[in-house]
């Protein structure tokens, strides 16, 4: 059974898709940065955006910078796993880049808001969704107020959004409380490592295995579930 053992080994090492959400100021980017330092197999997804490129930015590093026309074309042709508009600029997660990195065995980490995370789940049911929480609301509020001192309107906007996001946390697969970066990074690693051979993570492998190895009229029916 199975002439092409190397093929199956390659598929079995298909990388995971990890979606991380959490309120502004909770430390998502710091956690991801530290995790990636410790795990070469992890990469952060580079998003597509229509906003103007800053002088210090490199196309393909911070973002892929595209025109409004190109962005809308990508939306229509379903080339984005999720997208949103913020301050009249479009931001999205490129499907092709994510798939290519996963085929290389990379665990792709995407930062998304709640709406974006749910869109990704709808299109990629095997994705693992993780919500990052602050130990207390007071700690989060203090962080937001310090970061945006002098901009009361922005502070109130972010606090309101944070409340709405926290109410959706139970829709995620895991909830991590960021009481310390070191501990949270370690817990994130435990989740990703422990999730490696779960049913959802192995879905792509199983679909390829069934198509190649199982000769049955039930195959199409099974794969459509």
PyMOL commands that place a pseudoatom at each C-alpha (Angstrom):
pseudoatom trace, name=CA, resn=UNK, resi=1, chain=A, elem=C, hetatm=0, pos=[0.000, 0.000, 0.000]
pseudoatom trace, name=CA, resn=UNK, resi=2, chain=A, elem=C, hetatm=0, pos=[1.397, 3.340, -0.967]
pseudoatom trace, name=CA, resn=UNK, resi=3, chain=A, elem=C, hetatm=0, pos=[4.091, 3.403, -3.630]
pseudoatom trace, name=CA, resn=UNK, resi=4, chain=A, elem=C, hetatm=0, pos=[5.062, 6.964, -2.980]
pseudoatom trace, name=CA, resn=UNK, resi=5, chain=A, elem=C, hetatm=0, pos=[6.111, 6.989, 0.671]
pseudoatom trace, name=CA, resn=UNK, resi=6, chain=A, elem=C, hetatm=0, pos=[8.013, 10.259, 0.313]
pseudoatom trace, name=CA, resn=UNK, resi=7, chain=A, elem=C, hetatm=0, pos=[4.867, 11.941, -0.999]
pseudoatom trace, name=CA, resn=UNK, resi=8, chain=A, elem=C, hetatm=0, pos=[2.867, 10.960, 2.051]
pseudoatom trace, name=CA, resn=UNK, resi=9, chain=A, elem=C, hetatm=0, pos=[5.656, 11.983, 4.405]
pseudoatom trace, name=CA, resn=UNK, resi=10, chain=A, elem=C, hetatm=0, pos=[5.696, 15.385, 2.730]
pseudoatom trace, name=CA, resn=UNK, resi=11, chain=A, elem=C, hetatm=0, pos=[1.921, 15.801, 2.989]
pseudoatom trace, name=CA, resn=UNK, resi=12, chain=A, elem=C, hetatm=0, pos=[1.974, 14.649, 6.612]
pseudoatom trace, name=CA, resn=UNK, resi=13, chain=A, elem=C, hetatm=0, pos=[4.365, 17.492, 7.395]
pseudoatom trace, name=CA, resn=UNK, resi=14, chain=A, elem=C, hetatm=0, pos=[1.989, 20.080, 5.942]
pseudoatom trace, name=CA, resn=UNK, resi=15, chain=A, elem=C, hetatm=0, pos=[2.203, 23.142, 8.162]
pseudoatom trace, name=CA, resn=UNK, resi=16, chain=A, elem=C, hetatm=0, pos=[-0.551, 24.409, 10.412]
pseudoatom trace, name=CA, resn=UNK, resi=17, chain=A, elem=C, hetatm=0, pos=[-2.535, 27.612, 10.042]
pseudoatom trace, name=CA, resn=UNK, resi=18, chain=A, elem=C, hetatm=0, pos=[-2.627, 29.475, 13.347]
pseudoatom trace, name=CA, resn=UNK, resi=19, chain=A, elem=C, hetatm=0, pos=[-4.939, 32.480, 13.693]
pseudoatom trace, name=CA, resn=UNK, resi=20, chain=A, elem=C, hetatm=0, pos=[-4.300, 34.793, 16.633]
pseudoatom trace, name=CA, resn=UNK, resi=21, chain=A, elem=C, hetatm=0, pos=[-6.696, 37.475, 17.824]
pseudoatom trace, name=CA, resn=UNK, resi=22, chain=A, elem=C, hetatm=0, pos=[-6.985, 39.715, 20.843]
pseudoatom trace, name=CA, resn=UNK, resi=23, chain=A, elem=C, hetatm=0, pos=[-7.625, 43.321, 21.832]
pseudoatom trace, name=CA, resn=UNK, resi=24, chain=A, elem=C, hetatm=0, pos=[-5.237, 46.090, 20.856]
pseudoatom trace, name=CA, resn=UNK, resi=25, chain=A, elem=C, hetatm=0, pos=[-2.473, 46.344, 23.448]
pseudoatom trace, name=CA, resn=UNK, resi=26, chain=A, elem=C, hetatm=0, pos=[-2.679, 42.745, 24.633]
pseudoatom trace, name=CA, resn=UNK, resi=27, chain=A, elem=C, hetatm=0, pos=[0.757, 41.857, 23.228]
pseudoatom trace, name=CA, resn=UNK, resi=28, chain=A, elem=C, hetatm=0, pos=[-0.053, 39.730, 20.171]
pseudoatom trace, name=CA, resn=UNK, resi=29, chain=A, elem=C, hetatm=0, pos=[2.863, 40.891, 18.028]
pseudoatom trace, name=CA, resn=UNK, resi=30, chain=A, elem=C, hetatm=0, pos=[5.388, 40.627, 20.853]
pseudoatom trace, name=CA, resn=UNK, resi=31, chain=A, elem=C, hetatm=0, pos=[4.293, 37.061, 21.578]
pseudoatom trace, name=CA, resn=UNK, resi=32, chain=A, elem=C, hetatm=0, pos=[4.487, 36.059, 17.920]
pseudoatom trace, name=CA, resn=UNK, resi=33, chain=A, elem=C, hetatm=0, pos=[7.888, 37.704, 17.494]
pseudoatom trace, name=CA, resn=UNK, resi=34, chain=A, elem=C, hetatm=0, pos=[9.317, 35.842, 20.488]
pseudoatom trace, name=CA, resn=UNK, resi=35, chain=A, elem=C, hetatm=0, pos=[7.759, 32.562, 19.415]
pseudoatom trace, name=CA, resn=UNK, resi=36, chain=A, elem=C, hetatm=0, pos=[9.238, 32.853, 15.923]
pseudoatom trace, name=CA, resn=UNK, resi=37, chain=A, elem=C, hetatm=0, pos=[12.696, 33.464, 17.401]
pseudoatom trace, name=CA, resn=UNK, resi=38, chain=A, elem=C, hetatm=0, pos=[12.469, 30.064, 19.062]
pseudoatom trace, name=CA, resn=UNK, resi=39, chain=A, elem=C, hetatm=0, pos=[10.811, 28.129, 16.230]
pseudoatom trace, name=CA, resn=UNK, resi=40, chain=A, elem=C, hetatm=0, pos=[12.219, 28.301, 12.710]
pseudoatom trace, name=CA, resn=UNK, resi=41, chain=A, elem=C, hetatm=0, pos=[9.209, 26.409, 11.362]
pseudoatom trace, name=CA, resn=UNK, resi=42, chain=A, elem=C, hetatm=0, pos=[6.913, 29.339, 12.217]
pseudoatom trace, name=CA, resn=UNK, resi=43, chain=A, elem=C, hetatm=0, pos=[6.330, 32.279, 9.885]
pseudoatom trace, name=CA, resn=UNK, resi=44, chain=A, elem=C, hetatm=0, pos=[4.087, 35.297, 10.176]
pseudoatom trace, name=CA, resn=UNK, resi=45, chain=A, elem=C, hetatm=0, pos=[1.782, 35.803, 7.237]
pseudoatom trace, name=CA, resn=UNK, resi=46, chain=A, elem=C, hetatm=0, pos=[2.518, 38.979, 5.280]
pseudoatom trace, name=CA, resn=UNK, resi=47, chain=A, elem=C, hetatm=0, pos=[-0.749, 40.729, 4.535]
pseudoatom trace, name=CA, resn=UNK, resi=48, chain=A, elem=C, hetatm=0, pos=[-1.843, 42.550, 1.403]
pseudoatom trace, name=CA, resn=UNK, resi=49, chain=A, elem=C, hetatm=0, pos=[-2.750, 46.231, 1.732]
pseudoatom trace, name=CA, resn=UNK, resi=50, chain=A, elem=C, hetatm=0, pos=[-3.771, 49.207, -0.370]
pseudoatom trace, name=CA, resn=UNK, resi=51, chain=A, elem=C, hetatm=0, pos=[-2.296, 51.769, 1.991]
pseudoatom trace, name=CA, resn=UNK, resi=52, chain=A, elem=C, hetatm=0, pos=[0.709, 53.845, 0.928]
pseudoatom trace, name=CA, resn=UNK, resi=53, chain=A, elem=C, hetatm=0, pos=[4.107, 52.272, 1.484]
pseudoatom trace, name=CA, resn=UNK, resi=54, chain=A, elem=C, hetatm=0, pos=[6.260, 54.055, 4.077]
pseudoatom trace, name=CA, resn=UNK, resi=55, chain=A, elem=C, hetatm=0, pos=[9.893, 54.918, 3.213]
pseudoatom trace, name=CA, resn=UNK, resi=56, chain=A, elem=C, hetatm=0, pos=[11.342, 52.382, 5.647]
pseudoatom trace, name=CA, resn=UNK, resi=57, chain=A, elem=C, hetatm=0, pos=[9.057, 49.559, 4.520]
pseudoatom trace, name=CA, resn=UNK, resi=58, chain=A, elem=C, hetatm=0, pos=[9.952, 46.814, 2.046]
pseudoatom trace, name=CA, resn=UNK, resi=59, chain=A, elem=C, hetatm=0, pos=[7.328, 45.301, -0.222]
pseudoatom trace, name=CA, resn=UNK, resi=60, chain=A, elem=C, hetatm=0, pos=[6.825, 41.694, 0.824]
pseudoatom trace, name=CA, resn=UNK, resi=61, chain=A, elem=C, hetatm=0, pos=[8.286, 42.194, 4.292]
pseudoatom trace, name=CA, resn=UNK, resi=62, chain=A, elem=C, hetatm=0, pos=[5.844, 44.399, 6.199]
pseudoatom trace, name=CA, resn=UNK, resi=63, chain=A, elem=C, hetatm=0, pos=[3.061, 44.040, 3.621]
pseudoatom trace, name=CA, resn=UNK, resi=64, chain=A, elem=C, hetatm=0, pos=[2.450, 43.346, -0.036]
pseudoatom trace, name=CA, resn=UNK, resi=65, chain=A, elem=C, hetatm=0, pos=[1.478, 46.772, -1.353]
pseudoatom trace, name=CA, resn=UNK, resi=66, chain=A, elem=C, hetatm=0, pos=[-1.154, 46.679, -4.098]
pseudoatom trace, name=CA, resn=UNK, resi=67, chain=A, elem=C, hetatm=0, pos=[-3.498, 49.104, -5.834]
pseudoatom trace, name=CA, resn=UNK, resi=68, chain=A, elem=C, hetatm=0, pos=[-7.158, 49.426, -4.906]
pseudoatom trace, name=CA, resn=UNK, resi=69, chain=A, elem=C, hetatm=0, pos=[-8.061, 47.839, -8.241]
pseudoatom trace, name=CA, resn=UNK, resi=70, chain=A, elem=C, hetatm=0, pos=[-5.794, 44.839, -7.607]
pseudoatom trace, name=CA, resn=UNK, resi=71, chain=A, elem=C, hetatm=0, pos=[-7.107, 44.419, -4.065]
pseudoatom trace, name=CA, resn=UNK, resi=72, chain=A, elem=C, hetatm=0, pos=[-10.720, 44.382, -5.242]
pseudoatom trace, name=CA, resn=UNK, resi=73, chain=A, elem=C, hetatm=0, pos=[-9.796, 41.886, -7.949]
pseudoatom trace, name=CA, resn=UNK, resi=74, chain=A, elem=C, hetatm=0, pos=[-8.290, 39.623, -5.283]
pseudoatom trace, name=CA, resn=UNK, resi=75, chain=A, elem=C, hetatm=0, pos=[-11.470, 39.908, -3.222]
pseudoatom trace, name=CA, resn=UNK, resi=76, chain=A, elem=C, hetatm=0, pos=[-13.700, 39.013, -6.182]
pseudoatom trace, name=CA, resn=UNK, resi=77, chain=A, elem=C, hetatm=0, pos=[-11.539, 36.050, -7.193]
pseudoatom trace, name=CA, resn=UNK, resi=78, chain=A, elem=C, hetatm=0, pos=[-11.385, 34.770, -3.589]
pseudoatom trace, name=CA, resn=UNK, resi=79, chain=A, elem=C, hetatm=0, pos=[-7.618, 35.101, -3.387]
pseudoatom trace, name=CA, resn=UNK, resi=80, chain=A, elem=C, hetatm=0, pos=[-7.900, 36.450, 0.167]
pseudoatom trace, name=CA, resn=UNK, resi=81, chain=A, elem=C, hetatm=0, pos=[-8.742, 34.217, 3.118]
pseudoatom trace, name=CA, resn=UNK, resi=82, chain=A, elem=C, hetatm=0, pos=[-10.090, 37.279, 4.887]
pseudoatom trace, name=CA, resn=UNK, resi=83, chain=A, elem=C, hetatm=0, pos=[-10.042, 41.016, 4.382]
pseudoatom trace, name=CA, resn=UNK, resi=84, chain=A, elem=C, hetatm=0, pos=[-11.142, 44.261, 5.988]
pseudoatom trace, name=CA, resn=UNK, resi=85, chain=A, elem=C, hetatm=0, pos=[-11.123, 47.983, 5.351]
pseudoatom trace, name=CA, resn=UNK, resi=86, chain=A, elem=C, hetatm=0, pos=[-9.584, 50.314, 7.922]
pseudoatom trace, name=CA, resn=UNK, resi=87, chain=A, elem=C, hetatm=0, pos=[-9.245, 54.071, 7.414]
pseudoatom trace, name=CA, resn=UNK, resi=88, chain=A, elem=C, hetatm=0, pos=[-10.302, 53.516, 3.793]
pseudoatom trace, name=CA, resn=UNK, resi=89, chain=A, elem=C, hetatm=0, pos=[-7.426, 51.121, 3.196]
pseudoatom trace, name=CA, resn=UNK, resi=90, chain=A, elem=C, hetatm=0, pos=[-7.867, 47.446, 2.425]
pseudoatom trace, name=CA, resn=UNK, resi=91, chain=A, elem=C, hetatm=0, pos=[-6.008, 44.723, 4.333]
pseudoatom trace, name=CA, resn=UNK, resi=92, chain=A, elem=C, hetatm=0, pos=[-6.176, 41.019, 3.569]
pseudoatom trace, name=CA, resn=UNK, resi=93, chain=A, elem=C, hetatm=0, pos=[-4.586, 37.606, 4.061]
pseudoatom trace, name=CA, resn=UNK, resi=94, chain=A, elem=C, hetatm=0, pos=[-3.338, 36.170, 0.734]
pseudoatom trace, name=CA, resn=UNK, resi=95, chain=A, elem=C, hetatm=0, pos=[-4.526, 32.601, 0.243]
pseudoatom trace, name=CA, resn=UNK, resi=96, chain=A, elem=C, hetatm=0, pos=[-1.743, 31.576, -2.164]
pseudoatom trace, name=CA, resn=UNK, resi=97, chain=A, elem=C, hetatm=0, pos=[1.110, 32.697, 0.102]
pseudoatom trace, name=CA, resn=UNK, resi=98, chain=A, elem=C, hetatm=0, pos=[-0.395, 30.871, 3.075]
pseudoatom trace, name=CA, resn=UNK, resi=99, chain=A, elem=C, hetatm=0, pos=[-0.871, 27.650, 1.108]
pseudoatom trace, name=CA, resn=UNK, resi=100, chain=A, elem=C, hetatm=0, pos=[2.652, 27.724, -0.338]
pseudoatom trace, name=CA, resn=UNK, resi=101, chain=A, elem=C, hetatm=0, pos=[4.237, 28.219, 3.083]
pseudoatom trace, name=CA, resn=UNK, resi=102, chain=A, elem=C, hetatm=0, pos=[2.175, 25.422, 4.598]
pseudoatom trace, name=CA, resn=UNK, resi=103, chain=A, elem=C, hetatm=0, pos=[3.219, 23.074, 1.796]
pseudoatom trace, name=CA, resn=UNK, resi=104, chain=A, elem=C, hetatm=0, pos=[6.813, 23.814, 2.810]
pseudoatom trace, name=CA, resn=UNK, resi=105, chain=A, elem=C, hetatm=0, pos=[6.012, 22.596, 6.320]
pseudoatom trace, name=CA, resn=UNK, resi=106, chain=A, elem=C, hetatm=0, pos=[5.806, 26.072, 7.834]
pseudoatom trace, name=CA, resn=UNK, resi=107, chain=A, elem=C, hetatm=0, pos=[3.337, 26.862, 10.591]
pseudoatom trace, name=CA, resn=UNK, resi=108, chain=A, elem=C, hetatm=0, pos=[1.764, 30.062, 9.310]
pseudoatom trace, name=CA, resn=UNK, resi=109, chain=A, elem=C, hetatm=0, pos=[0.635, 32.579, 11.923]
pseudoatom trace, name=CA, resn=UNK, resi=110, chain=A, elem=C, hetatm=0, pos=[-2.028, 35.110, 10.987]
pseudoatom trace, name=CA, resn=UNK, resi=111, chain=A, elem=C, hetatm=0, pos=[-3.092, 38.064, 13.126]
pseudoatom trace, name=CA, resn=UNK, resi=112, chain=A, elem=C, hetatm=0, pos=[-6.766, 38.781, 12.524]
pseudoatom trace, name=CA, resn=UNK, resi=113, chain=A, elem=C, hetatm=0, pos=[-9.671, 40.472, 14.245]
pseudoatom trace, name=CA, resn=UNK, resi=114, chain=A, elem=C, hetatm=0, pos=[-12.673, 38.378, 15.267]
pseudoatom trace, name=CA, resn=UNK, resi=115, chain=A, elem=C, hetatm=0, pos=[-14.493, 38.859, 11.965]
pseudoatom trace, name=CA, resn=UNK, resi=116, chain=A, elem=C, hetatm=0, pos=[-11.386, 37.916, 9.999]
pseudoatom trace, name=CA, resn=UNK, resi=117, chain=A, elem=C, hetatm=0, pos=[-10.756, 34.869, 12.169]
pseudoatom trace, name=CA, resn=UNK, resi=118, chain=A, elem=C, hetatm=0, pos=[-14.276, 33.586, 11.585]
pseudoatom trace, name=CA, resn=UNK, resi=119, chain=A, elem=C, hetatm=0, pos=[-13.896, 34.099, 7.830]
pseudoatom trace, name=CA, resn=UNK, resi=120, chain=A, elem=C, hetatm=0, pos=[-10.681, 32.094, 7.865]
pseudoatom trace, name=CA, resn=UNK, resi=121, chain=A, elem=C, hetatm=0, pos=[-12.362, 29.326, 9.839]
pseudoatom trace, name=CA, resn=UNK, resi=122, chain=A, elem=C, hetatm=0, pos=[-15.169, 29.176, 7.283]
pseudoatom trace, name=CA, resn=UNK, resi=123, chain=A, elem=C, hetatm=0, pos=[-12.660, 28.754, 4.444]
pseudoatom trace, name=CA, resn=UNK, resi=124, chain=A, elem=C, hetatm=0, pos=[-10.062, 26.719, 6.343]
pseudoatom trace, name=CA, resn=UNK, resi=125, chain=A, elem=C, hetatm=0, pos=[-11.849, 24.594, 8.970]
pseudoatom trace, name=CA, resn=UNK, resi=126, chain=A, elem=C, hetatm=0, pos=[-8.514, 23.048, 9.957]
pseudoatom trace, name=CA, resn=UNK, resi=127, chain=A, elem=C, hetatm=0, pos=[-7.174, 26.410, 11.197]
pseudoatom trace, name=CA, resn=UNK, resi=128, chain=A, elem=C, hetatm=0, pos=[-6.432, 26.720, 14.910]
pseudoatom trace, name=CA, resn=UNK, resi=129, chain=A, elem=C, hetatm=0, pos=[-7.887, 29.876, 16.457]
pseudoatom trace, name=CA, resn=UNK, resi=130, chain=A, elem=C, hetatm=0, pos=[-6.223, 31.340, 19.555]
pseudoatom trace, name=CA, resn=UNK, resi=131, chain=A, elem=C, hetatm=0, pos=[-7.454, 34.356, 21.518]
pseudoatom trace, name=CA, resn=UNK, resi=132, chain=A, elem=C, hetatm=0, pos=[-5.033, 36.355, 23.681]
pseudoatom trace, name=CA, resn=UNK, resi=133, chain=A, elem=C, hetatm=0, pos=[-6.398, 37.972, 26.839]
pseudoatom trace, name=CA, resn=UNK, resi=134, chain=A, elem=C, hetatm=0, pos=[-4.902, 40.411, 29.308]
pseudoatom trace, name=CA, resn=UNK, resi=135, chain=A, elem=C, hetatm=0, pos=[-4.869, 39.150, 32.943]
pseudoatom trace, name=CA, resn=UNK, resi=136, chain=A, elem=C, hetatm=0, pos=[-7.331, 41.900, 33.892]
pseudoatom trace, name=CA, resn=UNK, resi=137, chain=A, elem=C, hetatm=0, pos=[-9.418, 44.520, 32.157]
pseudoatom trace, name=CA, resn=UNK, resi=138, chain=A, elem=C, hetatm=0, pos=[-7.632, 47.171, 34.212]
pseudoatom trace, name=CA, resn=UNK, resi=139, chain=A, elem=C, hetatm=0, pos=[-4.245, 46.077, 32.862]
pseudoatom trace, name=CA, resn=UNK, resi=140, chain=A, elem=C, hetatm=0, pos=[-5.508, 46.241, 29.278]
pseudoatom trace, name=CA, resn=UNK, resi=141, chain=A, elem=C, hetatm=0, pos=[-7.135, 49.630, 29.766]
pseudoatom trace, name=CA, resn=UNK, resi=142, chain=A, elem=C, hetatm=0, pos=[-3.932, 51.023, 31.286]
pseudoatom trace, name=CA, resn=UNK, resi=143, chain=A, elem=C, hetatm=0, pos=[-1.911, 49.744, 28.326]
pseudoatom trace, name=CA, resn=UNK, resi=144, chain=A, elem=C, hetatm=0, pos=[-4.288, 51.303, 25.805]
pseudoatom trace, name=CA, resn=UNK, resi=145, chain=A, elem=C, hetatm=0, pos=[-4.397, 54.637, 27.640]
pseudoatom trace, name=CA, resn=UNK, resi=146, chain=A, elem=C, hetatm=0, pos=[-0.591, 54.797, 27.853]
pseudoatom trace, name=CA, resn=UNK, resi=147, chain=A, elem=C, hetatm=0, pos=[-0.146, 53.904, 24.197]
pseudoatom trace, name=CA, resn=UNK, resi=148, chain=A, elem=C, hetatm=0, pos=[-2.640, 56.523, 22.983]
pseudoatom trace, name=CA, resn=UNK, resi=149, chain=A, elem=C, hetatm=0, pos=[-2.214, 59.201, 25.643]
pseudoatom trace, name=CA, resn=UNK, resi=150, chain=A, elem=C, hetatm=0, pos=[-3.807, 62.477, 24.580]
pseudoatom trace, name=CA, resn=UNK, resi=151, chain=A, elem=C, hetatm=0, pos=[-6.155, 60.887, 22.053]
pseudoatom trace, name=CA, resn=UNK, resi=152, chain=A, elem=C, hetatm=0, pos=[-9.308, 60.304, 24.070]
pseudoatom trace, name=CA, resn=UNK, resi=153, chain=A, elem=C, hetatm=0, pos=[-11.415, 59.481, 21.031]
pseudoatom trace, name=CA, resn=UNK, resi=154, chain=A, elem=C, hetatm=0, pos=[-9.029, 56.721, 19.957]
pseudoatom trace, name=CA, resn=UNK, resi=155, chain=A, elem=C, hetatm=0, pos=[-8.836, 55.351, 23.498]
pseudoatom trace, name=CA, resn=UNK, resi=156, chain=A, elem=C, hetatm=0, pos=[-12.609, 55.076, 23.798]
pseudoatom trace, name=CA, resn=UNK, resi=157, chain=A, elem=C, hetatm=0, pos=[-12.840, 53.468, 20.369]
pseudoatom trace, name=CA, resn=UNK, resi=158, chain=A, elem=C, hetatm=0, pos=[-10.245, 50.811, 21.235]
pseudoatom trace, name=CA, resn=UNK, resi=159, chain=A, elem=C, hetatm=0, pos=[-11.795, 50.085, 24.631]
pseudoatom trace, name=CA, resn=UNK, resi=160, chain=A, elem=C, hetatm=0, pos=[-15.191, 49.609, 23.013]
pseudoatom trace, name=CA, resn=UNK, resi=161, chain=A, elem=C, hetatm=0, pos=[-13.755, 47.288, 20.358]
pseudoatom trace, name=CA, resn=UNK, resi=162, chain=A, elem=C, hetatm=0, pos=[-11.848, 45.351, 23.034]
pseudoatom trace, name=CA, resn=UNK, resi=163, chain=A, elem=C, hetatm=0, pos=[-15.053, 44.669, 24.948]
pseudoatom trace, name=CA, resn=UNK, resi=164, chain=A, elem=C, hetatm=0, pos=[-16.777, 43.390, 21.815]
pseudoatom trace, name=CA, resn=UNK, resi=165, chain=A, elem=C, hetatm=0, pos=[-13.831, 41.151, 20.943]
pseudoatom trace, name=CA, resn=UNK, resi=166, chain=A, elem=C, hetatm=0, pos=[-13.572, 39.660, 24.426]
pseudoatom trace, name=CA, resn=UNK, resi=167, chain=A, elem=C, hetatm=0, pos=[-17.240, 38.688, 24.283]
pseudoatom trace, name=CA, resn=UNK, resi=168, chain=A, elem=C, hetatm=0, pos=[-16.393, 36.554, 21.223]
pseudoatom trace, name=CA, resn=UNK, resi=169, chain=A, elem=C, hetatm=0, pos=[-13.417, 34.768, 22.803]
pseudoatom trace, name=CA, resn=UNK, resi=170, chain=A, elem=C, hetatm=0, pos=[-15.399, 31.606, 23.524]
pseudoatom trace, name=CA, resn=UNK, resi=171, chain=A, elem=C, hetatm=0, pos=[-15.673, 30.999, 19.765]
pseudoatom trace, name=CA, resn=UNK, resi=172, chain=A, elem=C, hetatm=0, pos=[-11.930, 30.266, 19.664]
pseudoatom trace, name=CA, resn=UNK, resi=173, chain=A, elem=C, hetatm=0, pos=[-10.208, 26.913, 20.110]
pseudoatom trace, name=CA, resn=UNK, resi=174, chain=A, elem=C, hetatm=0, pos=[-7.859, 28.210, 22.800]
pseudoatom trace, name=CA, resn=UNK, resi=175, chain=A, elem=C, hetatm=0, pos=[-7.665, 31.210, 25.109]
pseudoatom trace, name=CA, resn=UNK, resi=176, chain=A, elem=C, hetatm=0, pos=[-4.278, 32.340, 26.425]
pseudoatom trace, name=CA, resn=UNK, resi=177, chain=A, elem=C, hetatm=0, pos=[-3.917, 34.825, 29.268]
pseudoatom trace, name=CA, resn=UNK, resi=178, chain=A, elem=C, hetatm=0, pos=[-0.818, 36.934, 28.676]
pseudoatom trace, name=CA, resn=UNK, resi=179, chain=A, elem=C, hetatm=0, pos=[0.355, 37.293, 32.264]
pseudoatom trace, name=CA, resn=UNK, resi=180, chain=A, elem=C, hetatm=0, pos=[3.982, 37.178, 31.066]
pseudoatom trace, name=CA, resn=UNK, resi=181, chain=A, elem=C, hetatm=0, pos=[5.437, 37.017, 27.572]
pseudoatom trace, name=CA, resn=UNK, resi=182, chain=A, elem=C, hetatm=0, pos=[7.751, 34.120, 28.433]
pseudoatom trace, name=CA, resn=UNK, resi=183, chain=A, elem=C, hetatm=0, pos=[4.931, 31.970, 29.821]
pseudoatom trace, name=CA, resn=UNK, resi=184, chain=A, elem=C, hetatm=0, pos=[2.549, 32.840, 27.009]
pseudoatom trace, name=CA, resn=UNK, resi=185, chain=A, elem=C, hetatm=0, pos=[5.132, 31.985, 24.346]
pseudoatom trace, name=CA, resn=UNK, resi=186, chain=A, elem=C, hetatm=0, pos=[5.723, 28.635, 26.040]
pseudoatom trace, name=CA, resn=UNK, resi=187, chain=A, elem=C, hetatm=0, pos=[1.975, 27.925, 26.196]
pseudoatom trace, name=CA, resn=UNK, resi=188, chain=A, elem=C, hetatm=0, pos=[1.586, 28.880, 22.548]
pseudoatom trace, name=CA, resn=UNK, resi=189, chain=A, elem=C, hetatm=0, pos=[4.298, 26.380, 21.666]
pseudoatom trace, name=CA, resn=UNK, resi=190, chain=A, elem=C, hetatm=0, pos=[2.544, 23.672, 23.670]
pseudoatom trace, name=CA, resn=UNK, resi=191, chain=A, elem=C, hetatm=0, pos=[-0.694, 24.313, 21.793]
pseudoatom trace, name=CA, resn=UNK, resi=192, chain=A, elem=C, hetatm=0, pos=[0.919, 24.238, 18.359]
pseudoatom trace, name=CA, resn=UNK, resi=193, chain=A, elem=C, hetatm=0, pos=[3.043, 21.175, 19.134]
pseudoatom trace, name=CA, resn=UNK, resi=194, chain=A, elem=C, hetatm=0, pos=[0.158, 19.308, 20.752]
pseudoatom trace, name=CA, resn=UNK, resi=195, chain=A, elem=C, hetatm=0, pos=[-2.136, 20.186, 17.873]
pseudoatom trace, name=CA, resn=UNK, resi=196, chain=A, elem=C, hetatm=0, pos=[0.258, 18.879, 15.209]
pseudoatom trace, name=CA, resn=UNK, resi=197, chain=A, elem=C, hetatm=0, pos=[-1.462, 15.555, 14.596]
pseudoatom trace, name=CA, resn=UNK, resi=198, chain=A, elem=C, hetatm=0, pos=[-5.010, 16.479, 15.572]
pseudoatom trace, name=CA, resn=UNK, resi=199, chain=A, elem=C, hetatm=0, pos=[-7.880, 15.580, 13.255]
pseudoatom trace, name=CA, resn=UNK, resi=200, chain=A, elem=C, hetatm=0, pos=[-8.172, 19.133, 11.954]
pseudoatom trace, name=CA, resn=UNK, resi=201, chain=A, elem=C, hetatm=0, pos=[-4.441, 19.600, 11.374]
pseudoatom trace, name=CA, resn=UNK, resi=202, chain=A, elem=C, hetatm=0, pos=[-4.223, 16.314, 9.453]
pseudoatom trace, name=CA, resn=UNK, resi=203, chain=A, elem=C, hetatm=0, pos=[-7.243, 17.057, 7.252]
pseudoatom trace, name=CA, resn=UNK, resi=204, chain=A, elem=C, hetatm=0, pos=[-5.161, 17.900, 4.159]
pseudoatom trace, name=CA, resn=UNK, resi=205, chain=A, elem=C, hetatm=0, pos=[-3.094, 14.731, 4.559]
pseudoatom trace, name=CA, resn=UNK, resi=206, chain=A, elem=C, hetatm=0, pos=[-6.193, 12.578, 4.968]
pseudoatom trace, name=CA, resn=UNK, resi=207, chain=A, elem=C, hetatm=0, pos=[-7.857, 14.027, 1.878]
pseudoatom trace, name=CA, resn=UNK, resi=208, chain=A, elem=C, hetatm=0, pos=[-4.761, 13.250, -0.216]
pseudoatom trace, name=CA, resn=UNK, resi=209, chain=A, elem=C, hetatm=0, pos=[-4.451, 9.804, 1.354]
pseudoatom trace, name=CA, resn=UNK, resi=210, chain=A, elem=C, hetatm=0, pos=[-8.065, 8.899, 0.637]
pseudoatom trace, name=CA, resn=UNK, resi=211, chain=A, elem=C, hetatm=0, pos=[-7.885, 10.096, -2.967]
pseudoatom trace, name=CA, resn=UNK, resi=212, chain=A, elem=C, hetatm=0, pos=[-4.721, 8.104, -3.627]
pseudoatom trace, name=CA, resn=UNK, resi=213, chain=A, elem=C, hetatm=0, pos=[-5.197, 4.973, -1.556]
pseudoatom trace, name=CA, resn=UNK, resi=214, chain=A, elem=C, hetatm=0, pos=[-8.892, 4.262, -1.093]
pseudoatom trace, name=CA, resn=UNK, resi=215, chain=A, elem=C, hetatm=0, pos=[-10.810, 2.761, -3.995]
pseudoatom trace, name=CA, resn=UNK, resi=216, chain=A, elem=C, hetatm=0, pos=[-14.469, 3.220, -3.152]
pseudoatom trace, name=CA, resn=UNK, resi=217, chain=A, elem=C, hetatm=0, pos=[-17.614, 4.885, -4.440]
pseudoatom trace, name=CA, resn=UNK, resi=218, chain=A, elem=C, hetatm=0, pos=[-17.848, 6.539, -1.041]
pseudoatom trace, name=CA, resn=UNK, resi=219, chain=A, elem=C, hetatm=0, pos=[-14.682, 8.623, -1.556]
pseudoatom trace, name=CA, resn=UNK, resi=220, chain=A, elem=C, hetatm=0, pos=[-16.379, 11.648, -3.146]
pseudoatom trace, name=CA, resn=UNK, resi=221, chain=A, elem=C, hetatm=0, pos=[-19.088, 11.572, -0.502]
pseudoatom trace, name=CA, resn=UNK, resi=222, chain=A, elem=C, hetatm=0, pos=[-16.560, 11.411, 2.329]
pseudoatom trace, name=CA, resn=UNK, resi=223, chain=A, elem=C, hetatm=0, pos=[-14.416, 14.225, 0.941]
pseudoatom trace, name=CA, resn=UNK, resi=224, chain=A, elem=C, hetatm=0, pos=[-17.444, 16.492, 0.602]
pseudoatom trace, name=CA, resn=UNK, resi=225, chain=A, elem=C, hetatm=0, pos=[-18.224, 16.299, 4.315]
for i in range(1, 225): cmd.bond("trace and resi %d" % i, "trace and resi %d" % (i + 1))
show_as sticks, trace
zoom trace
